[in-house]
Amino acid sequence: MADPRGFINTPRQVAERRPVEERVKDWNEVYPGGPGKALLPIISEQAGRCMDCGIPFCHSGCPLGNLIPEWNDLVWRDDWDEALDRLHATNNFPEFTGRLCPAPCETACVVGINRDAVTIKNVEVSIIDKAWDDRQVKPEPPEWLTGKTVAVVGSGPAGLAVAQQLTRAGHTVAVYERDDKPGGLLRYGIPEFKMEKIQVERRIDQMEREGTVFRTGVQIGDTLTGSQLRDRYDAVVLAIGSTIRRDLPAPGRELAGIHQAMEFLPQANRVALGEPATSDGSDQILATDKDVVIIGGGDTGADCLGTSVRQGARSITQLEILPNPGTDRPGHQPWPTYPMIYRVSSAHEEAGDRVYSVSTKEFVGDEDGRVSALRLVEVEFVDGKLTEIEGTEKDIPAQLVLFAMGFTGPQTEGLVDQLGCELDERGNIKRDKSYMSSVDGVFVAGDAGRGQSLIVWAIAEGRSAAAGVDAYLSGSTNLPAPIPPNARPLTV
């Protein structure tokens, strides 16, 4: 146990972000020097708040099964090397989750029953950021090779996790990525101000030094067909994500200036990294001097907000069809479940209005065929159904509209159809208890199998799928499998 009275005597404290007026002028992370460095002066005392509760519900809150009380105690005792080992024992990429995960472990923290929860996510990112700064994160190549080959399609968090686990188990692994650089949404979907891409680059470098091969700019299903891939490798892992974007087919949808978030964000990321916004030389989608409306109140919407601020938008409005959840935990979402409450991200601190309980009836255009306004109506739930409130229609100006409404499933046209993989009732790729699809030797990990979810679930699925692949190739496995396929979360 850490400090026996830490949770009583030490108040919860988090790192201070850079001033808004400073950080909106650049694309660097919102914490000075990164969150780990910003937290170091306070992190030992914060780790000491972990109370050795006997039954650590934080474990069940985390799909990875992170050994949270152990590394909290080690940080409080200033044993950073052992804390790093405990952290890496369950999580391949804690610098990703320490920045991007919504921390369901904290809402399951026992201290959080009647006090402020332990700052678990902050301790996690402090351990790994200090380890990188101290050059303690090193490649772990296998001692011997099995002679078996594996193709991993997709280099997001699930693909990277399964590839690293299988490479370390001695298999020869090639990761295929259709973009020009590996990382998936970690590289081109997450803005720099949330996670600078040095975090991705050094993990890719580590994996290459371990023996993983990355083949970028390859559209599997086109350049290389599914049957060719299956013939070339002993096993194939589909980690292609959930990429079919939810649309809004309201009148005026065809107007210019209406885009999906994942059209807007990757371009901004490329420019922030000094790369061309588009590969074909077309104009970048920009929020500069425009009234921006973001439809969708989640993390992707917040990413669009922060990006629009940095591009110099005139005004930004984020719309959500559901009511404002409020700041108190609802009675029907008791501890340790993840409550739907009002949360403020770093982007929300910077600018913009958040409007709840509204639905878009129409996109209004100008004479040039460009969107100029959104026609909204207020809505409410009546007998469990969303109903428009008469007399509440209004127009708000908009020269750029961004859809951040999530994803409905994986792209099946091409590779999935070529392989002949069956789909489940939700349109995801069906898999068995070992993460194998209906096609022998073809496995599925991450959002492609479970649907749109969190980064911790993607990494956990990658680790579990790797165990299934290893057992298929070797007859047995010593790789950990933290979750069964299609496991449902306790807290999210």
C-alpha positions as CSV (number, residue, x, y, z in Angstrom):
1,M,0.0,0.0,0.0
2,A,1.1,3.6,-0.6
3,D,0.4,6.3,1.9
4,P,-2.1,4.8,4.4
5,R,-3.8,8.1,4.9
6,G,-3.1,9.6,1.4
7,F,-6.7,9.4,0.2
8,I,-7.8,11.2,3.3
9,N,-5.1,13.9,3.7
10,T,-4.1,14.5,0.1
11,P,-6.6,16.3,-2.2
12,R,-6.9,15.2,-5.9
13,Q,-4.7,17.4,-8.1
14,V,-4.1,17.3,-11.9
15,A,-1.6,19.1,-14.1
16,E,-2.3,22.6,-15.2
17,R,-2.7,23.1,-18.9
18,R,-0.9,25.9,-20.7
19,P,-2.9,29.2,-20.8
20,V,-5.6,29.2,-23.6
21,E,-4.3,32.3,-25.2
22,E,-0.9,30.6,-25.6
23,R,-1.8,27.1,-26.7
24,V,-4.3,28.1,-29.4
25,K,-1.5,29.7,-31.3
26,D,0.3,26.4,-31.8
27,W,-0.3,22.7,-32.3
28,N,1.8,21.4,-29.4
29,E,0.2,19.4,-26.6
30,V,-1.8,21.5,-24.2
31,Y,0.4,20.6,-21.2
32,P,3.8,22.3,-20.9
33,G,6.4,19.8,-22.0
34,G,3.7,17.1,-22.2
35,P,1.4,15.7,-19.5
36,G,4.0,13.5,-17.9
37,K,6.6,16.2,-17.3
38,A,3.9,18.6,-16.1
39,L,2.7,16.1,-13.5
40,L,6.0,15.1,-12.1
41,P,6.1,17.6,-9.2
42,I,2.8,16.3,-7.8
43,I,2.6,12.7,-9.0
44,S,4.1,10.9,-6.0
45,E,1.6,12.3,-3.6
46,Q,-1.2,11.6,-6.1
47,A,-0.1,8.0,-6.4
48,G,-0.1,7.8,-2.6
49,R,-3.9,8.4,-2.6
50,C,-4.4,4.8,-3.8
51,M,-5.9,3.1,-0.7
52,D,-5.2,-0.6,-1.2
53,C,-8.9,-1.2,-1.2
54,G,-8.7,-5.0,-1.1
55,I,-10.9,-5.4,-4.2
56,P,-9.5,-3.0,-6.8
57,F,-12.5,-2.2,-9.0
58,C,-10.2,-0.1,-11.2
59,H,-9.1,-3.5,-12.6
60,S,-12.6,-4.3,-13.9
61,G,-13.0,-0.7,-15.1
62,C,-10.0,-1.1,-17.3
63,P,-10.3,-3.6,-20.3
64,L,-6.5,-4.1,-20.2
65,G,-6.6,-5.2,-16.5
66,N,-3.9,-2.7,-15.7
67,L,-2.2,-3.4,-12.3
68,I,-3.1,0.0,-11.0
69,P,-2.6,-0.4,-7.2
70,E,0.8,-1.9,-7.9
71,W,2.3,0.8,-10.0
72,N,0.7,3.5,-7.8
73,D,2.5,2.0,-4.8
74,L,5.8,1.8,-6.8
75,V,5.6,5.4,-7.9
76,W,4.9,6.6,-4.3
77,R,8.0,4.6,-3.3
78,D,10.0,6.2,-6.1
79,D,10.6,2.8,-7.8
80,W,10.1,4.0,-11.4
81,D,11.8,1.1,-13.1
82,E,9.6,-1.5,-11.5
83,A,6.5,0.7,-12.0
84,L,7.3,0.7,-15.8
85,D,7.6,-3.1,-15.8
86,R,4.2,-3.4,-14.1
87,L,2.7,-0.9,-16.5
88,H,4.1,-2.6,-19.6
89,A,2.9,-6.0,-18.3
90,T,-0.6,-5.3,-19.4
91,N,-0.4,-2.3,-21.8
92,N,1.8,-2.1,-24.9
93,F,1.3,1.7,-25.3
94,P,0.5,3.5,-22.1
95,E,1.6,6.8,-23.6
96,F,-1.4,6.5,-25.9
97,T,-3.9,5.5,-23.3
98,G,-2.5,8.0,-20.8
99,R,-3.4,10.8,-23.2
100,L,-6.5,9.5,-25.1
101,C,-8.4,7.1,-22.8
102,P,-11.4,8.6,-20.9
103,A,-10.2,6.7,-17.8
104,P,-13.1,4.4,-17.0
105,C,-10.7,3.0,-14.3
106,E,-11.2,6.3,-12.4
107,T,-14.9,6.1,-12.3
108,A,-14.5,2.6,-10.9
109,C,-12.0,3.7,-8.2
110,V,-13.1,2.8,-4.7
111,V,-12.0,6.1,-3.4
112,G,-14.4,7.7,-5.8
113,I,-17.4,6.3,-3.9
114,N,-17.5,9.3,-1.6
115,R,-14.3,11.3,-2.5
116,D,-12.5,12.4,-5.6
117,A,-11.0,9.3,-7.4
118,V,-7.3,8.6,-7.7
119,T,-5.7,10.3,-10.7
120,I,-4.9,6.9,-12.3
121,K,-4.5,8.2,-15.8
122,N,-2.1,10.8,-14.7
123,V,0.1,8.4,-12.9
124,E,0.1,6.1,-15.9
125,V,1.3,8.8,-18.3
126,S,3.9,10.1,-15.8
127,I,5.5,6.6,-15.6
128,I,5.8,6.2,-19.3
129,D,6.8,9.8,-20.2
130,K,9.6,9.6,-17.6
131,A,10.7,6.3,-18.9
132,W,11.0,7.7,-22.5
133,D,12.9,10.7,-21.1
134,D,15.2,8.4,-19.2
135,R,15.7,6.1,-22.2
136,Q,14.2,3.1,-20.3
137,V,11.9,2.0,-23.1
138,K,13.9,-0.4,-25.2
139,P,13.2,-2.9,-28.1
140,E,12.4,-6.4,-27.0
141,P,13.2,-8.6,-30.0
142,P,12.5,-12.4,-29.7
143,E,15.2,-14.8,-28.8
144,W,14.2,-17.2,-31.6
145,L,11.9,-17.3,-34.6
146,T,9.1,-19.7,-35.2
147,G,9.2,-19.6,-39.0
148,K,5.6,-18.6,-39.1
149,T,4.4,-15.5,-40.9
150,V,1.5,-13.2,-40.0
151,A,0.0,-10.3,-42.0
152,V,-1.7,-7.6,-39.9
153,V,-4.0,-5.3,-41.9
154,G,-4.3,-1.9,-40.2
155,S,-1.9,0.0,-38.0
156,G,-4.2,1.6,-35.5
157,P,-3.9,0.7,-31.8
158,A,-5.4,-2.8,-32.2
159,G,-3.1,-3.6,-35.2
160,L,0.0,-2.3,-33.4
161,A,-0.8,-4.3,-30.3
162,V,-1.3,-7.6,-32.1
163,A,1.8,-7.0,-34.2
164,Q,4.1,-6.3,-31.3
165,Q,2.8,-9.3,-29.3
166,L,3.2,-11.7,-32.1
167,T,6.7,-10.3,-33.1
168,R,7.9,-10.8,-29.5
169,A,6.5,-14.3,-29.6
170,G,8.9,-15.1,-32.5
171,H,6.6,-14.8,-35.5
172,T,7.5,-12.8,-38.6
173,V,4.9,-10.0,-38.8
174,A,4.2,-7.5,-41.6
175,V,1.8,-4.7,-40.9
176,Y,-0.1,-3.3,-44.0
177,E,-1.3,0.3,-43.9
178,R,-3.1,2.1,-46.7
179,D,-1.9,5.6,-45.6
180,D,1.6,6.7,-46.3
181,K,2.7,6.3,-42.7
182,P,1.7,3.8,-39.9
183,G,-0.5,4.7,-37.0
184,G,-4.0,4.8,-38.3
185,L,-6.2,7.2,-36.4
186,L,-3.4,7.7,-33.9
187,R,-1.5,9.6,-36.6
188,Y,-4.1,11.2,-38.8
189,G,-7.2,11.3,-36.6
190,I,-5.9,12.6,-33.2
191,P,-4.8,16.3,-33.3
192,E,-1.3,17.2,-32.2
193,F,-2.6,19.2,-29.3
194,K,-4.0,16.0,-27.8
195,M,-1.0,13.8,-28.7
196,E,2.1,14.8,-30.5
197,K,3.1,12.3,-33.1
198,I,6.5,11.7,-31.6
199,Q,4.6,9.3,-29.3
200,V,3.6,7.2,-32.4
201,E,7.0,7.6,-34.1
202,R,9.1,6.2,-31.3
203,R,6.8,3.2,-30.8
204,I,7.0,2.4,-34.5
205,D,10.8,2.7,-34.3
206,Q,10.8,0.3,-31.3
207,M,8.6,-2.2,-33.2
208,E,10.8,-2.1,-36.3
209,R,13.9,-2.7,-34.1
210,E,12.1,-5.7,-32.7
211,G,11.5,-7.1,-36.2
212,T,8.0,-5.9,-37.2
213,V,7.9,-4.8,-40.8
214,F,5.6,-2.0,-41.9
215,R,4.3,-1.8,-45.5
216,T,2.6,1.5,-46.0
217,G,0.7,2.9,-49.0
218,V,-0.8,-0.5,-49.7
219,Q,-4.6,-0.9,-50.2
220,I,-5.2,-4.5,-49.3
221,G,-8.1,-5.7,-51.4
222,D,-6.8,-3.7,-54.4
223,T,-3.0,-3.7,-54.7
224,L,-3.0,-7.1,-52.9
225,T,-6.1,-9.2,-52.9
226,G,-7.5,-11.1,-49.9
227,S,-6.7,-14.5,-51.5
228,Q,-3.1,-13.4,-52.3
229,L,-2.7,-12.3,-48.7
230,R,-4.0,-15.5,-47.4
231,D,-1.8,-17.6,-49.6
232,R,1.3,-15.6,-48.7
233,Y,1.0,-15.7,-44.9
234,D,0.3,-18.4,-42.3
235,A,-2.3,-16.2,-40.6
236,V,-4.0,-12.8,-41.3
237,V,-5.3,-10.4,-38.7
238,L,-7.9,-7.8,-39.7
239,A,-7.5,-4.7,-37.6
240,I,-9.2,-2.4,-40.1
241,G,-11.3,-0.4,-37.7
242,S,-14.9,0.8,-37.9
243,T,-14.6,3.3,-40.7
244,I,-18.1,3.7,-42.3
245,R,-19.1,7.2,-41.2
246,R,-22.6,8.0,-39.9
247,D,-24.2,10.5,-42.2
248,L,-27.1,12.9,-41.9
249,P,-29.3,12.8,-45.0
250,A,-31.3,16.0,-44.3
251,P,-32.4,18.3,-47.1
252,G,-29.5,20.3,-48.5
253,R,-26.9,17.6,-47.7
254,E,-25.4,18.0,-51.2
255,L,-24.3,21.6,-50.5
256,A,-20.6,22.4,-50.6
257,G,-19.0,23.0,-47.2
258,I,-20.5,19.9,-45.5
259,H,-17.8,17.4,-44.6
260,Q,-17.2,14.4,-42.4
261,A,-14.8,15.0,-39.4
262,M,-12.4,12.4,-40.8
263,E,-12.1,14.4,-44.0
264,F,-11.3,17.6,-42.0
265,L,-9.0,16.3,-39.2
266,P,-6.5,14.2,-41.2
267,Q,-5.8,17.2,-43.5
268,A,-5.2,19.5,-40.5
269,N,-2.9,16.9,-38.9
270,R,-0.8,16.6,-42.1
271,V,-0.4,20.3,-42.3
272,A,0.6,20.6,-38.6
273,L,3.3,18.0,-39.3
274,G,4.6,19.9,-42.3
275,E,3.1,17.6,-44.9
276,P,0.8,18.5,-47.8
277,A,-2.9,18.6,-46.7
278,T,-4.0,16.3,-49.6
279,S,-2.2,13.8,-51.9
280,D,-3.9,15.1,-55.0
281,G,-3.2,18.8,-54.5
282,S,-6.8,19.7,-53.8
283,D,-7.7,22.6,-51.4
284,Q,-7.6,22.0,-47.7
285,I,-10.8,22.1,-45.8
286,L,-10.4,25.1,-43.5
287,A,-12.3,26.8,-40.7
288,T,-10.6,30.1,-41.1
289,D,-13.0,33.1,-40.8
290,K,-16.0,30.8,-41.0
291,D,-19.0,30.0,-38.8
292,V,-18.3,26.4,-38.0
293,V,-21.0,24.0,-36.8
294,I,-20.0,20.5,-35.5
295,I,-22.7,17.9,-35.3
296,G,-21.9,15.5,-32.6
297,G,-20.9,16.1,-28.9
298,G,-18.2,13.4,-28.4
299,D,-14.4,13.4,-28.5
300,T,-14.2,13.7,-32.3
301,G,-16.4,16.7,-32.1
302,A,-14.1,18.2,-29.5
303,D,-11.1,17.5,-31.8
304,C,-12.9,19.4,-34.6
305,L,-13.5,22.2,-32.2
306,G,-9.9,22.5,-31.1
307,T,-8.7,22.3,-34.7
308,S,-11.1,25.0,-35.8
309,V,-10.0,27.3,-33.0
310,R,-6.4,27.0,-34.2
311,Q,-7.4,27.6,-37.8
312,G,-9.1,30.9,-36.8
313,A,-12.8,30.1,-37.1
314,R,-15.1,33.1,-36.6
315,S,-17.5,31.1,-34.4
316,I,-17.9,27.5,-33.4
317,T,-21.1,25.7,-32.3
318,Q,-21.2,22.0,-31.3
319,L,-24.6,20.4,-31.5
320,E,-25.8,17.4,-29.5
321,I,-29.3,15.8,-30.0
322,L,-29.4,14.5,-26.4
323,P,-30.1,16.7,-23.4
324,N,-27.3,18.2,-21.3
325,P,-26.3,15.4,-18.9
326,G,-25.5,17.6,-16.0
327,T,-22.6,17.5,-13.6
328,D,-23.9,15.0,-11.0
329,R,-23.8,11.2,-11.4
330,P,-27.3,10.0,-12.4
331,G,-29.0,7.7,-10.0
332,H,-29.3,4.9,-12.7
333,Q,-25.6,5.0,-13.3
334,P,-24.2,4.3,-9.8
335,W,-20.6,3.6,-8.9
336,P,-18.6,1.8,-10.5
337,T,-20.3,2.4,-13.8
338,Y,-19.1,5.1,-16.1
339,P,-21.5,8.0,-15.7
340,M,-22.8,10.2,-18.5
341,I,-22.0,13.6,-17.1
342,Y,-21.1,17.0,-18.4
343,R,-17.3,17.0,-19.2
344,V,-15.1,19.7,-20.4
345,S,-12.1,18.9,-22.6
346,S,-9.2,21.1,-23.3
347,A,-10.8,22.2,-26.5
348,H,-14.0,23.2,-24.8
349,E,-12.0,25.5,-22.6
350,E,-10.8,27.4,-25.6
351,A,-13.9,28.5,-27.5
352,G,-17.3,27.5,-28.9
353,D,-20.9,27.0,-27.7
354,R,-22.4,23.6,-26.9
355,V,-26.0,23.3,-27.7
356,Y,-28.1,20.3,-26.5
357,S,-31.4,18.8,-27.4
358,V,-31.5,20.0,-31.0
359,S,-31.9,18.3,-34.3
360,T,-30.9,19.5,-37.8
361,K,-33.9,19.7,-40.1
362,E,-32.3,21.3,-43.1
363,F,-29.0,22.6,-44.5
364,V,-29.6,26.0,-46.0
365,G,-27.5,27.1,-49.0
366,D,-26.6,30.3,-50.8
367,E,-26.9,31.1,-54.6
368,D,-23.4,29.5,-55.1
369,G,-24.5,26.1,-53.8
370,R,-22.6,26.4,-50.5
371,V,-24.0,25.9,-47.1
372,S,-24.8,29.1,-45.3
373,A,-27.0,28.1,-42.4
374,L,-28.4,25.2,-40.4
375,R,-32.1,25.0,-39.6
376,L,-32.5,23.5,-36.2
377,V,-35.4,22.4,-34.0
378,E,-35.4,21.7,-30.3
379,V,-36.3,18.1,-29.4
380,E,-37.3,16.2,-26.2
381,F,-38.1,12.7,-25.2
382,V,-41.8,11.9,-25.0
383,D,-42.7,8.3,-24.0
384,G,-39.2,7.3,-24.9
385,K,-39.3,8.8,-28.3
386,L,-37.4,11.9,-29.6
387,T,-40.0,14.5,-30.5
388,E,-39.7,17.9,-32.1
389,I,-41.0,20.9,-30.0
390,E,-43.3,23.0,-32.1
391,G,-42.3,26.6,-32.7
392,T,-38.6,26.2,-31.8
393,E,-37.2,26.2,-35.3
394,K,-34.3,28.6,-35.9
395,D,-31.4,29.1,-38.3
396,I,-27.8,29.5,-37.2
397,P,-25.0,30.6,-39.6
398,A,-22.7,28.0,-41.0
399,Q,-20.2,28.1,-43.8
400,L,-18.5,24.9,-42.6
401,V,-20.4,21.9,-41.2
402,L,-18.6,18.9,-39.8
403,F,-20.2,15.5,-39.0
404,A,-18.7,13.9,-35.9
405,M,-21.5,11.4,-35.3
406,G,-19.4,8.2,-35.1
407,F,-19.1,5.1,-37.2
408,T,-21.4,2.3,-38.1
409,G,-19.0,-0.6,-38.9
410,P,-16.0,-1.8,-40.9
411,Q,-15.7,-1.4,-44.6
412,T,-16.5,-4.7,-46.1
413,E,-16.2,-3.9,-49.8
414,G,-12.9,-5.2,-51.0
415,L,-10.8,-7.3,-48.6
416,V,-13.6,-8.6,-46.2
417,D,-15.8,-9.6,-49.2
418,Q,-12.8,-11.2,-51.0
419,L,-12.0,-13.3,-47.9
420,G,-15.6,-14.2,-47.4
421,C,-15.8,-13.3,-43.7
422,E,-19.2,-13.6,-42.1
423,L,-20.7,-10.5,-40.4
424,D,-22.7,-10.4,-37.2
425,E,-26.1,-8.8,-36.7
426,R,-24.5,-5.4,-36.1
427,G,-22.5,-5.5,-39.4
428,N,-19.2,-6.2,-37.7
429,I,-16.9,-9.1,-38.6
430,K,-17.9,-12.2,-36.8
431,R,-15.3,-14.0,-34.7
432,D,-15.1,-17.0,-32.3
433,K,-13.6,-17.2,-28.8
434,S,-10.1,-17.2,-30.2
435,Y,-10.8,-14.1,-32.3
436,M,-10.8,-16.1,-35.5
437,S,-13.3,-15.1,-38.2
438,S,-15.5,-17.6,-40.1
439,V,-12.4,-18.1,-42.5
440,D,-9.7,-20.4,-41.2
441,G,-6.6,-18.5,-40.3
442,V,-8.1,-15.0,-40.6
443,F,-8.5,-13.2,-37.2
444,V,-10.2,-10.0,-36.3
445,A,-9.2,-7.4,-33.6
446,G,-10.4,-4.0,-32.5
447,D,-13.3,-2.0,-33.8
448,A,-13.8,-4.1,-36.9
449,G,-15.0,-6.9,-34.6
450,R,-16.6,-5.1,-31.7
451,G,-17.7,-1.9,-33.3
452,Q,-16.6,1.7,-32.5
453,S,-15.1,1.8,-29.1
454,L,-12.3,3.1,-26.9
455,I,-8.5,2.9,-27.4
456,V,-8.2,0.7,-24.3
457,W,-10.6,-1.9,-25.8
458,A,-8.6,-1.8,-29.1
459,I,-5.3,-2.5,-27.4
460,A,-6.9,-5.2,-25.2
461,E,-8.4,-6.8,-28.2
462,G,-5.1,-6.7,-30.0
463,R,-3.4,-8.5,-27.1
464,S,-6.1,-11.1,-26.9
465,A,-6.2,-11.7,-30.6
466,A,-2.5,-12.2,-30.6
467,A,-2.9,-15.0,-28.1
468,G,-5.5,-16.6,-30.4
469,V,-3.1,-16.3,-33.4
470,D,-0.2,-17.7,-31.5
471,A,-2.2,-20.7,-30.3
472,Y,-3.3,-21.3,-33.9
473,L,0.2,-21.2,-35.2
474,S,2.0,-22.9,-32.4
475,G,-0.5,-25.2,-30.8
476,S,-0.5,-23.3,-27.5
477,T,0.4,-19.8,-26.2
478,N,1.8,-18.0,-23.2
479,L,0.6,-14.7,-24.4
480,P,-2.0,-12.9,-22.2
481,A,-5.5,-12.6,-23.4
482,P,-7.2,-9.9,-21.2
483,I,-10.7,-10.1,-22.7
484,P,-12.9,-12.6,-24.6
485,P,-14.3,-11.4,-27.9
486,N,-17.4,-9.2,-27.7
487,A,-16.9,-8.7,-24.0
488,R,-19.1,-5.8,-22.9
489,P,-17.6,-3.1,-20.6
490,L,-18.5,-2.7,-17.0
491,T,-18.1,1.1,-17.1
492,V,-18.3,2.3,-20.7
